[in-house]
Amino acid sequence: MDGTAPGRQPEPNQGALGPRGRGLFGRLLQGLRSSPTPRREAVAIAVASGKGGTGKSFLATSLAVLLHRRGLRTALVDCDFGLACDHLLLGVKPGATLQQLLAGQATLDQVLCTSPAGPRLLPGASGVRRMANLTDRDLLAFARELGQLATREDVLLLDLGAGIAPATLLTMLGAQWIVLVTQPEIAALVDAYAVVKCIAQLDSKARFLVAVNRVATRGRGEVAFQKLTEVAGQHVGVELTYLGEIADDDVVMQQRLGQLPLVATDPQAPVAQGLEAMVDRLEQLTGGLRQRELPAEQSIEARFKQHRLFL
């Protein structure tokens, strides 16, 4: 006989833990099971490209201005960590950059700039080699600052560097939506597919919205998109959604550095009108660009921490 009452199974590890140990173990399990408090955050949208020169930063800065003009609290973060240029496109002369923020030499409020066209900018560093190779500590600090900024805004635009560097992929994975900018030529489409492939290996549910820039003939952007989505569907199983096309117009190339974006200086220009239509489409596809409540594990900081383990 083992002393256990008939018909009653002994509790596993009862003797080993004891009443005090069982109580502590139970509280630990309860803490793990309990869901952290949900939080309100901006819709986070990464603007990415496979190759440089596709017009990614032009699109990101234009979207920031247009969203601000619709009454949305909008912040643009220049995540081209060592080769930042958004401050030039927005006419901003930053006193401090992401470099000082991550080094603890400046606070978020000290680095944030309000651009003449309205949206706020978190400027990146330009020509700083160390910023091109962020450490794990840097990335965690960056995620924390993005999380803080997201609680203040309706829309958080992340203008990424071109390509598939680890920090770039991680920032893409931290966003809820990825606007992939390409052009209707083979090199740009091949590089765009490379981005889709890399992200799909890490998150098969990533949501891509494809914008085709410098389209010479109306409708050619959608033809290029169909080619890209056909290859992506066959080989990586990721669904892509068409965001729209931007016409090739010499007026864009004539914009000078330091001059306000075209959507601010000439809102009636065909390119500006096309960008307005793209913002309409973006609002429709995302279900509205307003701050929303998210489970804590889906916050931008949490997504950074989850995905950095796999890079």
C-alpha positions as YAML, in Angstrom:
chain: A
units: angstrom
residues:
- id: 1
  name: MET
  ca: [0.00, 0.00, 0.00]
- id: 2
  name: ASP
  ca: [1.27, 3.52, -0.85]
- id: 3
  name: GLY
  ca: [-1.09, 5.44, 1.43]
- id: 4
  name: THR
  ca: [-3.12, 6.90, -1.42]
- id: 5
  name: ALA
  ca: [-6.90, 6.79, -0.94]
- id: 6
  name: PRO
  ca: [-8.70, 4.22, -3.14]
- id: 7
  name: GLY
  ca: [-9.73, 5.65, -6.52]
- id: 8
  name: ARG
  ca: [-7.53, 8.72, -6.20]
- id: 9
  name: GLN
  ca: [-4.45, 9.18, -8.37]
- id: 10
  name: PRO
  ca: [-1.37, 10.63, -6.68]
- id: 11
  name: GLU
  ca: [-0.51, 14.20, -7.73]
- id: 12
  name: PRO
  ca: [2.68, 14.24, -9.80]
- id: 13
  name: ASN
  ca: [5.73, 15.69, -8.03]
- id: 14
  name: GLN
  ca: [3.60, 16.51, -4.97]
- id: 15
  name: GLY
  ca: [6.28, 15.38, -2.58]
- id: 16
  name: ALA
  ca: [9.11, 17.02, -4.52]
- id: 17
  name: LEU
  ca: [7.54, 20.48, -4.67]
- id: 18
  name: GLY
  ca: [5.71, 20.63, -1.37]
- id: 19
  name: PRO
  ca: [2.83, 23.06, -0.71]
- id: 20
  name: ARG
  ca: [5.06, 26.14, -0.84]
- id: 21
  name: GLY
  ca: [6.77, 25.02, -4.07]
- id: 22
  name: ARG
  ca: [3.46, 24.20, -5.72]
- id: 23
  name: GLY
  ca: [2.14, 27.65, -4.85]
- id: 24
  name: LEU
  ca: [5.18, 29.37, -6.35]
- id: 25
  name: PHE
  ca: [5.08, 27.14, -9.45]
- id: 26
  name: GLY
  ca: [1.40, 27.89, -9.90]
- id: 27
  name: ARG
  ca: [1.95, 31.64, -9.71]
- id: 28
  name: LEU
  ca: [4.72, 31.41, -12.30]
- id: 29
  name: LEU
  ca: [2.48, 29.46, -14.67]
- id: 30
  name: GLN
  ca: [-0.34, 31.92, -14.14]
- id: 31
  name: GLY
  ca: [1.98, 34.81, -15.00]
- id: 32
  name: LEU
  ca: [3.04, 33.08, -18.19]
- id: 33
  name: ARG
  ca: [-0.53, 32.33, -19.20]
- id: 34
  name: SER
  ca: [-1.84, 35.84, -18.54]
- id: 35
  name: SER
  ca: [-1.88, 38.10, -21.59]
- id: 36
  name: PRO
  ca: [0.02, 41.39, -21.35]
- id: 37
  name: THR
  ca: [-2.06, 44.52, -21.57]
- id: 38
  name: PRO
  ca: [-3.01, 45.49, -25.16]
- id: 39
  name: ARG
  ca: [-1.66, 48.80, -26.41]
- id: 40
  name: ARG
  ca: [-2.69, 51.42, -28.94]
- id: 41
  name: GLU
  ca: [-0.22, 51.89, -31.76]
- id: 42
  name: ALA
  ca: [0.10, 53.48, -35.17]
- id: 43
  name: VAL
  ca: [-0.27, 51.45, -38.33]
- id: 44
  name: ALA
  ca: [3.35, 50.62, -39.20]
- id: 45
  name: ILE
  ca: [4.17, 50.57, -42.91]
- id: 46
  name: ALA
  ca: [7.62, 49.71, -44.26]
- id: 47
  name: VAL
  ca: [8.56, 51.19, -47.64]
- id: 48
  name: ALA
  ca: [11.13, 48.85, -49.20]
- id: 49
  name: SER
  ca: [12.83, 48.02, -52.49]
- id: 50
  name: GLY
  ca: [15.11, 45.38, -53.89]
- id: 51
  name: LYS
  ca: [17.50, 47.78, -55.58]
- id: 52
  name: GLY
  ca: [18.47, 51.40, -55.18]
- id: 53
  name: GLY
  ca: [17.11, 54.10, -57.46]
- id: 54
  name: THR
  ca: [13.53, 52.86, -57.65]
- id: 55
  name: GLY
  ca: [12.11, 56.03, -56.07]
- id: 56
  name: LYS
  ca: [11.46, 54.47, -52.67]
- id: 57
  name: SER
  ca: [12.36, 57.57, -50.65]
- id: 58
  name: PHE
  ca: [10.41, 59.78, -53.05]
- id: 59
  name: LEU
  ca: [7.35, 57.63, -52.41]
- id: 60
  name: ALA
  ca: [7.89, 57.45, -48.63]
- id: 61
  name: THR
  ca: [8.26, 61.23, -48.21]
- id: 62
  name: SER
  ca: [5.31, 61.90, -50.53]
- id: 63
  name: LEU
  ca: [3.08, 59.49, -48.61]
- id: 64
  name: ALA
  ca: [4.10, 61.15, -45.33]
- id: 65
  name: VAL
  ca: [3.09, 64.60, -46.59]
- id: 66
  name: LEU
  ca: [-0.22, 63.40, -48.06]
- id: 67
  name: LEU
  ca: [-1.19, 61.46, -44.93]
- id: 68
  name: HIS
  ca: [-0.41, 64.47, -42.75]
- id: 69
  name: ARG
  ca: [-2.60, 66.65, -44.97]
- id: 70
  name: ARG
  ca: [-5.47, 64.25, -44.36]
- id: 71
  name: GLY
  ca: [-5.30, 65.03, -40.68]
- id: 72
  name: LEU
  ca: [-3.40, 61.91, -39.67]
- id: 73
  name: ARG
  ca: [-0.61, 62.06, -37.12]
- id: 74
  name: THR
  ca: [2.23, 60.86, -39.31]
- id: 75
  name: ALA
  ca: [5.88, 60.16, -38.57]
- id: 76
  name: LEU
  ca: [8.49, 59.06, -41.11]
- id: 77
  name: VAL
  ca: [11.53, 57.14, -39.87]
- id: 78
  name: ASP
  ca: [14.58, 57.09, -42.15]
- id: 79
  name: CYS
  ca: [15.78, 53.52, -41.74]
- id: 80
  name: ASP
  ca: [18.44, 53.69, -44.44]
- id: 81
  name: PHE
  ca: [20.73, 53.64, -41.46]
- id: 82
  name: GLY
  ca: [24.04, 54.78, -42.98]
- id: 83
  name: LEU
  ca: [22.84, 56.49, -46.18]
- id: 84
  name: ALA
  ca: [19.85, 58.54, -45.06]
- id: 85
  name: CYS
  ca: [18.37, 61.18, -47.38]
- id: 86
  name: ASP
  ca: [14.76, 61.83, -46.28]
- id: 87
  name: HIS
  ca: [15.78, 65.04, -44.50]
- id: 88
  name: LEU
  ca: [16.97, 66.42, -47.84]
- id: 89
  name: LEU
  ca: [13.72, 65.48, -49.58]
- id: 90
  name: LEU
  ca: [11.66, 67.10, -46.82]
- id: 91
  name: GLY
  ca: [13.73, 70.26, -46.46]
- id: 92
  name: VAL
  ca: [14.88, 69.49, -42.90]
- id: 93
  name: LYS
  ca: [18.25, 70.24, -41.27]
- id: 94
  name: PRO
  ca: [18.37, 67.86, -38.30]
- id: 95
  name: GLY
  ca: [20.40, 68.75, -35.24]
- id: 96
  name: ALA
  ca: [20.68, 65.08, -34.21]
- id: 97
  name: THR
  ca: [20.00, 61.76, -35.89]
- id: 98
  name: LEU
  ca: [19.26, 58.15, -35.19]
- id: 99
  name: GLN
  ca: [22.96, 57.71, -34.46]
- id: 100
  name: GLN
  ca: [22.77, 59.92, -31.35]
- id: 101
  name: LEU
  ca: [19.45, 58.38, -30.32]
- id: 102
  name: LEU
  ca: [20.77, 54.81, -30.33]
- id: 103
  name: ALA
  ca: [23.97, 55.89, -28.58]
- id: 104
  name: GLY
  ca: [21.94, 57.42, -25.75]
- id: 105
  name: GLN
  ca: [23.29, 60.89, -26.55]
- id: 106
  name: ALA
  ca: [19.84, 62.33, -27.38]
- id: 107
  name: THR
  ca: [16.23, 61.54, -26.56]
- id: 108
  name: LEU
  ca: [13.49, 60.73, -29.04]
- id: 109
  name: ASP
  ca: [11.99, 64.19, -28.65]
- id: 110
  name: GLN
  ca: [15.37, 65.81, -29.25]
- id: 111
  name: VAL
  ca: [15.90, 63.91, -32.50]
- id: 112
  name: LEU
  ca: [12.38, 64.19, -33.97]
- id: 113
  name: CYS
  ca: [11.95, 67.04, -36.45]
- id: 114
  name: THR
  ca: [8.76, 68.62, -37.76]
- id: 115
  name: SER
  ca: [9.17, 69.11, -41.50]
- id: 116
  name: PRO
  ca: [7.97, 72.28, -43.28]
- id: 117
  name: ALA
  ca: [5.36, 70.17, -45.11]
- id: 118
  name: GLY
  ca: [3.94, 68.82, -41.86]
- id: 119
  name: PRO
  ca: [4.92, 65.24, -41.03]
- id: 120
  name: ARG
  ca: [7.47, 64.52, -38.34]
- id: 121
  name: LEU
  ca: [10.78, 62.94, -39.29]
- id: 122
  name: LEU
  ca: [13.13, 60.73, -37.32]
- id: 123
  name: PRO
  ca: [16.26, 61.32, -39.43]
- id: 124
  name: GLY
  ca: [18.83, 58.65, -40.10]
- id: 125
  name: ALA
  ca: [22.59, 59.07, -40.29]
- id: 126
  name: SER
  ca: [24.37, 59.72, -43.56]
- id: 127
  name: GLY
  ca: [27.91, 58.56, -44.30]
- id: 128
  name: VAL
  ca: [28.32, 56.87, -40.91]
- id: 129
  name: ARG
  ca: [29.87, 53.45, -41.47]
- id: 130
  name: ARG
  ca: [29.04, 52.09, -38.02]
- id: 131
  name: MET
  ca: [25.33, 52.68, -38.60]
- id: 132
  name: ALA
  ca: [25.44, 50.33, -41.58]
- id: 133
  name: ASN
  ca: [26.25, 47.45, -39.20]
- id: 134
  name: LEU
  ca: [23.97, 47.79, -36.20]
- id: 135
  name: THR
  ca: [24.59, 45.52, -33.23]
- id: 136
  name: ASP
  ca: [21.90, 43.48, -31.53]
- id: 137
  name: ARG
  ca: [21.88, 46.04, -28.75]
- id: 138
  name: ASP
  ca: [21.35, 48.82, -31.31]
- id: 139
  name: LEU
  ca: [18.44, 46.96, -32.87]
- id: 140
  name: LEU
  ca: [16.76, 46.40, -29.51]
- id: 141
  name: ALA
  ca: [17.16, 50.10, -28.69]
- id: 142
  name: PHE
  ca: [15.75, 50.99, -32.11]
- id: 143
  name: ALA
  ca: [12.74, 48.71, -31.54]
- id: 144
  name: ARG
  ca: [12.10, 50.34, -28.17]
- id: 145
  name: GLU
  ca: [12.19, 53.85, -29.65]
- id: 146
  name: LEU
  ca: [9.90, 52.82, -32.53]
- id: 147
  name: GLY
  ca: [7.46, 51.38, -30.00]
- id: 148
  name: GLN
  ca: [7.44, 54.64, -28.08]
- id: 149
  name: LEU
  ca: [6.93, 56.67, -31.25]
- id: 150
  name: ALA
  ca: [4.14, 54.37, -32.45]
- id: 151
  name: THR
  ca: [2.04, 55.16, -29.37]
- id: 152
  name: ARG
  ca: [1.94, 58.85, -30.42]
- id: 153
  name: GLU
  ca: [1.08, 58.51, -34.10]
- id: 154
  name: ASP
  ca: [-1.65, 57.26, -36.41]
- id: 155
  name: VAL
  ca: [0.77, 56.18, -39.14]
- id: 156
  name: LEU
  ca: [4.41, 55.20, -38.80]
- id: 157
  name: LEU
  ca: [6.24, 55.09, -42.16]
- id: 158
  name: LEU
  ca: [9.57, 53.26, -42.20]
- id: 159
  name: ASP
  ca: [11.74, 54.20, -45.18]
- id: 160
  name: LEU
  ca: [14.15, 51.28, -45.50]
- id: 161
  name: GLY
  ca: [17.46, 50.93, -47.26]
- id: 162
  name: ALA
  ca: [17.40, 48.97, -50.49]
- id: 163
  name: GLY
  ca: [18.23, 45.27, -50.48]
- id: 164
  name: ILE
  ca: [18.16, 42.41, -47.99]
- id: 165
  name: ALA
  ca: [20.62, 43.33, -45.24]
- id: 166
  name: PRO
  ca: [19.63, 41.74, -41.89]
- id: 167
  name: ALA
  ca: [18.65, 45.05, -40.24]
- id: 168
  name: THR
  ca: [16.55, 45.93, -43.29]
- id: 169
  name: LEU
  ca: [14.72, 42.59, -43.25]
- id: 170
  name: LEU
  ca: [14.14, 42.87, -39.51]
- id: 171
  name: THR
  ca: [12.61, 46.33, -39.86]
- id: 172
  name: MET
  ca: [10.36, 45.02, -42.64]
- id: 173
  name: LEU
  ca: [9.21, 42.18, -40.40]
- id: 174
  name: GLY
  ca: [8.48, 44.64, -37.61]
- id: 175
  name: ALA
  ca: [5.95, 46.49, -39.77]
- id: 176
  name: GLN
  ca: [2.36, 45.40, -40.32]
- id: 177
  name: TRP
  ca: [2.46, 46.20, -44.05]
- id: 178
  name: ILE
  ca: [5.28, 46.29, -46.59]
- id: 179
  name: VAL
  ca: [5.02, 48.65, -49.56]
- id: 180
  name: LEU
  ca: [7.46, 47.18, -52.08]
- id: 181
  name: VAL
  ca: [8.61, 49.76, -54.65]
- id: 182
  name: THR
  ca: [9.84, 48.54, -58.03]
- id: 183
  name: GLN
  ca: [10.04, 49.61, -61.66]
- id: 184
  name: PRO
  ca: [8.82, 47.96, -64.87]
- id: 185
  name: GLU
  ca: [12.24, 46.68, -65.86]
- id: 186
  name: ILE
  ca: [13.80, 43.28, -65.33]
- id: 187
  name: ALA
  ca: [16.58, 44.17, -62.86]
- id: 188
  name: ALA
  ca: [14.18, 45.94, -60.50]
- id: 189
  name: LEU
  ca: [11.63, 43.10, -60.68]
- id: 190
  name: VAL
  ca: [14.27, 40.44, -60.01]
- id: 191
  name: ASP
  ca: [15.50, 42.31, -56.95]
- id: 192
  name: ALA
  ca: [11.93, 42.89, -55.75]
- id: 193
  name: TYR
  ca: [11.32, 39.16, -55.97]
- id: 194
  name: ALA
  ca: [14.48, 38.56, -53.89]
- id: 195
  name: VAL
  ca: [12.99, 40.70, -51.11]
- id: 196
  name: VAL
  ca: [9.69, 38.79, -51.25]
- id: 197
  name: LYS
  ca: [11.52, 35.47, -51.15]
- id: 198
  name: CYS
  ca: [13.66, 36.41, -48.11]
- id: 199
  name: ILE
  ca: [10.71, 37.74, -46.14]
- id: 200
  name: ALA
  ca: [8.51, 34.75, -47.04]
- id: 201
  name: GLN
  ca: [11.10, 32.40, -45.53]
- id: 202
  name: LEU
  ca: [10.73, 34.24, -42.23]
- id: 203
  name: ASP
  ca: [7.04, 35.18, -42.29]
- id: 204
  name: SER
  ca: [4.76, 33.49, -44.80]
- id: 205
  name: LYS
  ca: [1.91, 35.80, -43.77]
- id: 206
  name: ALA
  ca: [3.72, 39.05, -44.55]
- id: 207
  name: ARG
  ca: [1.46, 41.53, -46.34]
- id: 208
  name: PHE
  ca: [3.03, 43.07, -49.45]
- id: 209
  name: LEU
  ca: [1.60, 46.01, -51.37]
- id: 210
  name: VAL
  ca: [3.42, 46.61, -54.67]
- id: 211
  name: ALA
  ca: [3.94, 50.11, -56.09]
- id: 212
  name: VAL
  ca: [5.44, 50.40, -59.59]
- id: 213
  name: ASN
  ca: [7.32, 53.65, -60.21]
- id: 214
  name: ARG
  ca: [8.48, 55.42, -63.39]
- id: 215
  name: VAL
  ca: [5.81, 53.91, -65.61]
- id: 216
  name: ALA
  ca: [6.10, 55.33, -69.14]
- id: 217
  name: THR
  ca: [2.80, 53.98, -70.47]
- id: 218
  name: ARG
  ca: [-0.36, 53.89, -68.39]
- id: 219
  name: GLY
  ca: [-1.20, 50.34, -67.35]
- id: 220
  name: ARG
  ca: [2.33, 49.03, -67.73]
- id: 221
  name: GLY
  ca: [2.73, 49.07, -63.97]
- id: 222
  name: GLU
  ca: [0.02, 46.47, -63.54]
- id: 223
  name: VAL
  ca: [1.62, 44.32, -66.25]
- id: 224
  name: ALA
  ca: [4.91, 44.41, -64.31]
- id: 225
  name: PHE
  ca: [3.03, 43.58, -61.11]
- id: 226
  name: GLN
  ca: [1.40, 40.56, -62.73]
- id: 227
  name: LYS
  ca: [4.81, 39.21, -63.73]
- id: 228
  name: LEU
  ca: [6.11, 39.65, -60.20]
- id: 229
  name: THR
  ca: [3.08, 38.14, -58.51]
- id: 230
  name: GLU
  ca: [3.09, 35.14, -60.87]
- id: 231
  name: VAL
  ca: [6.66, 34.25, -59.97]
- id: 232
  name: ALA
  ca: [6.08, 34.89, -56.25]
- id: 233
  name: GLY
  ca: [2.96, 32.73, -56.26]
- id: 234
  name: GLN
  ca: [4.68, 29.83, -58.00]
- id: 235
  name: HIS
  ca: [7.89, 29.76, -55.99]
- id: 236
  name: VAL
  ca: [7.27, 31.18, -52.51]
- id: 237
  name: GLY
  ca: [3.48, 31.09, -52.15]
- id: 238
  name: VAL
  ca: [3.18, 34.71, -51.01]
- id: 239
  name: GLU
  ca: [0.21, 36.76, -52.13]
- id: 240
  name: LEU
  ca: [1.00, 40.25, -53.39]
- id: 241
  name: THR
  ca: [-1.49, 43.11, -53.72]
- id: 242
  name: TYR
  ca: [-1.26, 45.88, -56.28]
- id: 243
  name: LEU
  ca: [-1.07, 49.35, -54.76]
- id: 244
  name: GLY
  ca: [-0.75, 51.33, -57.97]
- id: 245
  name: GLU
  ca: [1.65, 52.95, -60.41]
- id: 246
  name: ILE
  ca: [3.48, 56.29, -60.57]
- id: 247
  name: ALA
  ca: [3.98, 57.86, -63.98]
- id: 248
  name: ASP
  ca: [7.47, 58.63, -65.27]
- id: 249
  name: ASP
  ca: [7.57, 62.43, -65.30]
- id: 250
  name: ASP
  ca: [10.56, 64.74, -65.79]
- id: 251
  name: VAL
  ca: [9.11, 67.15, -63.24]
- id: 252
  name: VAL
  ca: [10.09, 64.71, -60.46]
- id: 253
  name: MET
  ca: [13.72, 64.69, -61.58]
- id: 254
  name: GLN
  ca: [13.73, 68.49, -61.68]
- id: 255
  name: GLN
  ca: [12.95, 68.76, -57.96]
- id: 256
  name: ARG
  ca: [15.95, 70.21, -56.13]
- id: 257
  name: LEU
  ca: [17.35, 68.93, -52.87]
- id: 258
  name: GLY
  ca: [15.94, 70.92, -49.98]
- id: 259
  name: GLN
  ca: [12.83, 71.82, -51.97]
- id: 260
  name: LEU
  ca: [9.52, 70.61, -50.57]
- id: 261
  name: PRO
  ca: [8.06, 67.41, -52.07]
- id: 262
  name: LEU
  ca: [6.12, 67.71, -55.32]
- id: 263
  name: VAL
  ca: [2.85, 66.81, -53.60]
- id: 264
  name: ALA
  ca: [3.29, 69.98, -51.51]
- id: 265
  name: THR
  ca: [4.58, 72.38, -54.18]
- id: 266
  name: ASP
  ca: [2.38, 71.23, -57.08]
- id: 267
  name: PRO
  ca: [-0.53, 69.11, -55.79]
- id: 268
  name: GLN
  ca: [-2.32, 69.32, -59.17]
- id: 269
  name: ALA
  ca: [0.56, 67.73, -61.09]
- id: 270
  name: PRO
  ca: [-0.31, 64.34, -62.65]
- id: 271
  name: VAL
  ca: [2.26, 62.56, -60.47]
- id: 272
  name: ALA
  ca: [0.84, 64.19, -57.32]
- id: 273
  name: GLN
  ca: [-2.69, 63.20, -58.33]
- id: 274
  name: GLY
  ca: [-1.51, 59.64, -58.90]
- id: 275
  name: LEU
  ca: [0.01, 59.58, -55.43]
- id: 276
  name: GLU
  ca: [-3.28, 60.84, -53.94]
- id: 277
  name: ALA
  ca: [-5.03, 57.88, -55.59]
- id: 278
  name: MET
  ca: [-2.40, 55.57, -54.13]
- id: 279
  name: VAL
  ca: [-3.10, 56.91, -50.63]
- id: 280
  name: ASP
  ca: [-6.83, 56.25, -51.18]
- id: 281
  name: ARG
  ca: [-5.96, 52.68, -52.11]
- id: 282
  name: LEU
  ca: [-3.63, 52.34, -49.13]
- id: 283
  name: GLU
  ca: [-6.34, 53.43, -46.71]
- id: 284
  name: GLN
  ca: [-8.76, 50.98, -48.27]
- id: 285
  name: LEU
  ca: [-6.39, 47.99, -48.17]
- id: 286
  name: THR
  ca: [-5.22, 48.58, -44.60]
- id: 287
  name: GLY
  ca: [-8.73, 49.06, -43.26]
- id: 288
  name: GLY
  ca: [-8.06, 52.66, -42.25]
- id: 289
  name: LEU
  ca: [-4.91, 54.44, -41.20]
- id: 290
  name: ARG
  ca: [-5.65, 55.24, -37.58]
- id: 291
  name: GLN
  ca: [-4.05, 54.26, -34.31]
- id: 292
  name: ARG
  ca: [-5.56, 50.97, -33.18]
- id: 293
  name: GLU
  ca: [-5.43, 48.60, -30.24]
- id: 294
  name: LEU
  ca: [-3.09, 45.64, -30.64]
- id: 295
  name: PRO
  ca: [-2.31, 42.63, -28.48]
- id: 296
  name: ALA
  ca: [1.02, 43.28, -26.77]
- id: 297
  name: GLU
  ca: [2.69, 40.43, -28.67]
- id: 298
  name: GLN
  ca: [1.82, 42.15, -31.97]
- id: 299
  name: SER
  ca: [3.32, 45.52, -31.07]
- id: 300
  name: ILE
  ca: [6.17, 46.75, -33.24]
- id: 301
  name: GLU
  ca: [8.71, 46.27, -30.45]
- id: 302
  name: ALA
  ca: [7.49, 42.71, -29.82]
- id: 303
  name: ARG
  ca: [7.65, 41.84, -33.53]
- id: 304
  name: PHE
  ca: [11.22, 43.10, -33.68]
- id: 305
  name: LYS
  ca: [12.20, 40.94, -30.70]
- id: 306
  name: GLN
  ca: [10.46, 37.86, -32.09]
- id: 307
  name: HIS
  ca: [11.98, 38.02, -35.56]
- id: 308
  name: ARG
  ca: [15.50, 39.03, -34.59]
- id: 309
  name: LEU
  ca: [15.99, 35.52, -33.18]
- id: 310
  name: PHE
  ca: [15.75, 34.06, -36.70]
- id: 311
  name: LEU
  ca: [18.13, 36.42, -38.50]
...
